[in-house]
Amino acid sequence: MKIIIFIVIVIAGVVFIPDTVVGHVVDSLDLAQGDGEEGMNNFFFIILLIKTAFSTVIALLILRRYRKPQ
């Protein structure tokens, strides 16, 4: 059950975290390298990685907070 909750929280986080906020951070820190299509692919992949990492941390914190006492 924890795995299903974790996956749902991560997917919801990736979907609901706005691309513009993360994209602005990636753009201002100049993390994406490359020209043309390669640069755009790197840009969107970095955005996806940051959103996934952030969602994973949030999901782990939520699951840790609401785990059953043993």
Secondary structure, DSSP 4 states (H G I P E B T S, - for coil): -HHHHHHHHHHHHHHHS-HHHHHHHHHHHT----SHHHHHHHHHHHHHHHHHHHHHHHHHHHHHHTPPP-
